[in-house]
Amino acid sequence: MTIFDFITRADPSAIAIAAPERSPMTYAGLAALVEKTLRSLNNAGLGRTDKVAIVLPNGPLMATAFLTVSAACVAAPLNPAFREDEFRYYMEDLNIKALIVDSGSVSPAVAAAAGLGISIIDLEPHELAGDFSLHPLTRGETPNGGFLGIDEAALVLHTSGTTSRPKIVPLTQGNLTASASNVAHTLRLISADRCLNIMPLFHIHGLVAAVLATLSGGGSVFCTPGFNALKFFGWLEESKPTWYTAVPTMHQAILSRAERNVVVIKAHPLRLIRSSSASLPVPVFNQLEAAFGCPVIEAYAMTENAHQMTSNQLPPDKRKAGFVGCAAGPKVAIMSPAGKILKAGKEGEVVTRGPNVTKGYENNPEANEAAFAHGWFHTGDQGYMDDDGYLKITGRLKEIINRGGEKIAPAEIDEALLDHAAVQQALAFSVPHDKLGEDVAAVVVLKDGATATERELRDFVNEKLAAFKVPKRVYFLSEIPKGPTGKLQRIGLAQKLGLV
C-alpha cells in the first residue's frame, strides 16, 4: 500500500487537513493536489529517483508538500532553522535536484541551493488549508515519471549524527505505510479521530505518527505552526481533537499550564495522549493522566524503523509507566553482543526487523554492516523485556557512563531526580574524571516558585540509588539544551556547559 492509497480509500468528502483560522481541505481535494503536483514535478523533469528538498515552516503546507512530493519524488524535508552552510552540507550529501520553499522566501536554503546550481521552486499557497501551486517550473523530461511504487524510496532523512557523520536513511512507501498502519492499529484510529499536530514536520515523529497514521485511519490532522505551550489550549479549543502526540519536553510544558486551563480540558476531552522519541519520566506520565483524564500511551521509535517499534496499549490492555510497551508492528528482541537472543529479564541491545525497517543506509556499507548484523537492525539502545514482553529502555549504549568500570544508565538518575517535588526537568550526563575515566553530573530545571539546593538533590538521589550513581555535581539551568525536535541533548552537554 502507498500513501496515495491512504488518501483515495478515505471518504472523499471528509476533512483531511485543517489549520488555525483556515478552511479545511477534504480528502478529494488532497487527492487532486497530489495528482496535480505529480504532473507539475514530472513536467519539470523530476521523477521517482530524484530528491527534492522541502524547506517550509511547520503547518498545513508542510504536511501537504510532503504528501504530494513523496508520491512523485524522494521527499527530503530539512529543518528551516538550519544555517546556510548546514543547508549546503545536507543538499550536497543528499544530491538534491530541486528545492521547494515559500514564494518570496528569504531562507538561507535559497542561497545554498543557488550556489549549488539546484533548481528553486516557489510554493504559492491557496485559500484552503494546505492547498498550493508550484512555480516557476521549467519544462523538462524524466524517464521516471508517475507514482512511486511500494518499494521505492519516498522519504530520506538524516540521523542525528551526535558523535559521527550523519547517516542517510531512505524510507520506502512500504516502510512508511507499514509504520503508519502500525500506529493507527495501536491507537485504534478511525475516521472520527482528529490529531492536533504540534510536532515539527521535518521529523519522522510528526510525519508518520501524526500525519500518515491519521490519514491511514481516514481521520483529520489539525496542523499548527509548531509547538507553543501558550497557544496549545487555544488550539485544543479550536480544533477539538481526539488526541495528540509529542515528545516529553512538550508534555512537560503543556502540564505547566494545565491547571489554569482546566475548563478547556474538560470541555474538549481527549481520547488519548501519545508520547514518543524520548523516554517519558514516570512522574510526567502520572501527571498527564491526572490532568487530562485519558490514557497516556508511550511508544518507542526511531527514524530507521520509519518511527514506531513498540507501544503501550489502550485500555483494557496494559500500559506500564516507565516502559515503552510491547512490539507494535515489527519484531523486537533483546540481543547479546555475540548475537544471541536473550530471555525476559536479561539486559542487552534492542534489535528489530519488519516491513517498516529501512533496507539500509545510503552509500554507507560500513554502517550497514554494523547496524544490520545477525539479520536484525541494531538500535543502539540498551534494555530488557519483562515477562509480558514489555520493553524497558535503560539507556543508549553510547550514553552509558563508565565510572571506573561501573556502568551507569543516566536515564535511571533522571527518573530519581524527577521524583523530587521541586524538579521540573532533569538530565544526567558524563563528565571526565582523571582517575575513574568518567563521573556523573546532572542538570535540573526547577518548577516555577520551587527551591532546592544541590546538596538536597544529591541526598535525595542517594536515598534511591547506589552511592556511585549519585551525581558528583548538580547544575541548575533555566532551560536544558534541546535538539530541533524538542529532545533533551545529553551527548555533548558537558562541552556545552564548559565542563571539559
Order of alpha helices (4+ residues) and beta strands (2+ residues): alpha-beta-beta-alpha-beta-alpha-beta-alpha-beta-alpha-beta-beta-beta-beta-alpha-beta-alpha-beta-alpha-beta-alpha-alpha-beta-alpha-beta-beta-beta-beta-beta-alpha-beta-beta-beta-beta-alpha-beta-beta-alpha-beta-alpha
